[in-house]
Amino acid sequence: MEVKKKINSSNTPYFFSSEMIITKKSLNENQLKFTYQKQLISDLDNKHKEWSKSINRKF
């Protein structure tokens, strides 16, 4: 039994919304912020790992 779905069915979620408009500039700024935050978290994680290694060596 083969089940086929229509691409334009009413249950298909849309990538865009008629009620909300985001400019390309805003989208790019948000992407840059997100990338920066990911980098900060990654740096913090690495620093934490280094710190825990140094603590373990002392004890």
PyMOL commands that set and color helices and strands:
alter all, ss='L'
color gray80, all
select helices_A, chain A and resi 24-58
alter helices_A, ss='H'
color red, helices_A
deselect
rebuild
show_as cartoon
